Amino acid sequence: MSLKILGGEHRGRVLQSVRGMGTRPLLGQVREALFNILADAVPGAVVWDLFAGSGASGLEALSRGAERVLFVEKNGRALDVLQRNLHLLGDDAVARGRPIRGDAWEPPVLDRTAYGIDAGDAAPGTELAPDLVFLDPPYDLVAEDPAKSLVRARRLLERTAPRGCVVFHFETGVLDADDFDDDVDLDLREWGRTAIAMLWRKGEAPEHLQRRWAKLRARSADDGAAREL
C-alpha cells in the first residue's frame, strides 16, 4: 500500500507501510478530509497517534506543524517501520516524535521533559495532555465489544487538554450516534466502510463545527415541518 504525506512541510513524501499484518491506515482521502476539518487544531499541538501502525496520522500531523507527537504501537515490526518513516522526515521530525511500544488503550503518563520540552513551572510527573488523539484500533477489536471500546475512548478524551479532540476510527455500522452520550460534542462521519467519530467535551468543539451542526438541525426541523403540511 502506498502511503503519502498529504500536506504541510513534507507533502508528497512516500512512507513505508507495514506488510502482512492486517494493519489498516486511514485512506488518503479520509486522512485529508480529517486534517481539513481539524486544520486549526494541528499547528503547535501535542498529538497522540494510538495503534499507530506505520505512523501515517501522526507523521501527517508533524508535517502540518504539530509540536510533539507520541506514537504508541505494541507490534515490534510495525514500530520498526514507524521509526524508519520518522527518520525519512528528517532530524526535526525525529526530535518532535516519540515512538514507544505499549498498550495504545492506556498510554503512559509523560511529562514535558519526556518530550524534550522544558518543564517550566509544571511539577515533575505532570502529564503533558494531548490536544489531538488519533485512536485507530483494529476493526475486529472494536466490533468484539463496541461498548467497552467506547468507554476506553471516553477515558482518553478525559486526558486531553481543554478543547482537545479524540478522533476514533472504527468500521461503519459498529457504533452510531445514539451510542454516544449526550455530554460530548460528536461529529460522526462515514466514508464507505470507514467511520470516524470526532469527540470533544460538551461545548468544546470548534465554532465552525458548532455552526455547521446548528444549520443541519435547522434544516432538519424545516424538512420535518414541511412533511407535516
SVG drawing of the C-alpha trace seen along z (x, -y; Angstrom):
<svg xmlns="http://www.w3.org/2000/svg" viewBox="-50 -29 69 40">
<polyline fill="none" stroke="black" stroke-width="0.4" points="0.0,0.0 1.4,-3.4 1.2,-6.0 2.0,-9.6 2.1,-12.7 -0.7,-14.9 0.0,-18.3 2.5,-20.6 6.3,-20.7 6.7,-17.1 3.8,-16.9 4.3,-14.2 6.8,-12.2 6.2,-8.5 6.0,-6.4 6.8,-2.8 3.8,-0.6 3.5,2.5 3.2,5.6 1.3,8.8 0.0,7.7 -3.5,6.6 -2.7,3.0 -5.2,0.6 -4.1,-3.0 -6.6,-5.6 -7.3,-6.0 -5.7,-9.1 -9.0,-10.8 -10.2,-10.2 -7.0,-11.5 -7.0,-14.6 -10.7,-15.3 -9.9,-14.9 -7.0,-17.2 -9.0,-19.8 -11.7,-19.7 -9.1,-19.9 -6.7,-22.2 -6.7,-24.9 -6.1,-22.4 -2.8,-20.9 -0.2,-23.6 1.6,-23.7 -0.4,-20.8 0.6,-17.8 -0.8,-14.8 -1.2,-11.1 -1.2,-8.5 -2.6,-5.4 -2.4,-1.9 0.0,-3.9 1.0,-1.2 3.2,-2.9 2.5,-6.2 0.7,-7.9 -1.6,-10.0 1.0,-11.2 3.5,-11.9 0.9,-13.9 0.4,-16.0 4.2,-16.6 4.3,-17.7 1.5,-20.1 3.2,-21.7 2.3,-19.7 4.8,-20.5 5.1,-16.9 3.6,-13.5 3.5,-10.4 3.2,-7.2 2.0,-4.1 2.2,-0.7 2.7,2.7 3.9,4.7 7.6,4.6 7.6,4.9 5.2,2.0 7.2,0.0 10.4,0.6 8.5,-0.7 7.3,-3.7 10.8,-4.5 12.1,-4.4 9.2,-6.6 10.0,-9.1 13.6,-9.3 12.5,-9.8 11.1,-13.2 14.5,-14.3 16.1,-15.2 13.5,-17.8 10.7,-15.3 12.7,-12.8 13.2,-15.3 9.5,-16.1 8.3,-12.4 8.2,-10.0 7.6,-6.4 7.0,-3.9 6.0,-0.2 3.0,0.2 -0.8,0.5 -2.5,-2.1 -5.6,-2.0 -3.6,-3.1 -0.8,-5.4 1.8,-6.1 1.7,-9.4 4.5,-11.5 5.5,-14.9 7.1,-17.8 10.6,-16.6 9.8,-13.2 9.0,-15.0 12.2,-17.0 10.4,-20.2 11.5,-22.4 9.3,-21.7 8.8,-25.3 6.5,-25.8 4.9,-22.3 5.5,-19.9 7.6,-16.8 5.4,-14.0 2.6,-16.3 1.2,-14.8 1.5,-16.9 -2.0,-16.5 -2.7,-15.9 -4.6,-18.4 -5.5,-15.8 -5.7,-12.0 -5.9,-9.6 -7.4,-6.4 -7.2,-3.7 -7.8,-0.2 -8.3,2.9 -11.8,3.2 -12.4,6.6 -11.2,5.3 -14.0,2.7 -16.6,5.0 -15.9,7.6 -17.0,5.2 -18.2,1.8 -19.4,0.6 -16.1,1.3 -14.2,-0.4 -16.4,-3.5 -15.7,-3.6 -12.0,-3.5 -12.3,-6.3 -14.1,-8.4 -11.3,-7.8 -8.8,-9.1 -10.9,-12.2 -10.8,-12.9 -7.0,-13.0 -6.9,-15.6 -6.2,-19.3 -9.1,-21.8 -10.8,-21.7 -9.0,-18.5 -10.3,-16.1 -10.3,-12.3 -10.6,-11.0 -12.0,-7.5 -11.8,-5.2 -14.0,-2.1 -15.9,-0.2 -19.2,-1.6 -22.2,-0.2 -20.4,0.9 -21.4,-2.3 -23.9,-5.0 -24.7,-8.4 -27.2,-7.0 -24.4,-5.0 -22.5,-8.2 -23.5,-10.0 -25.1,-13.5 -22.4,-15.0 -19.9,-15.1 -19.8,-17.0 -19.9,-14.5 -19.2,-14.7 -19.7,-11.3 -18.9,-10.8 -18.6,-7.9 -16.6,-7.1 -17.5,-3.6 -16.5,-1.1 -14.7,-3.8 -16.5,-5.6 -14.9,-8.4 -16.2,-9.8 -14.6,-13.1 -15.2,-13.7 -14.9,-16.8 -16.1,-17.6 -19.5,-19.2 -19.4,-22.7 -15.7,-22.4 -15.9,-21.6 -14.6,-24.2 -17.1,-27.0 -17.2,-26.3 -18.4,-22.8 -21.0,-24.0 -22.3,-26.4 -22.5,-23.6 -24.5,-21.4 -26.9,-24.3 -27.6,-24.7 -28.1,-20.9 -30.5,-20.9 -32.4,-23.9 -32.6,-22.3 -33.9,-19.0 -36.5,-20.9 -37.6,-22.7 -37.8,-19.4 -39.9,-17.9 -42.3,-20.9 -42.7,-20.7 -43.6,-17.0 -46.3,-17.7 -48.0,-20.3"/>
</svg>
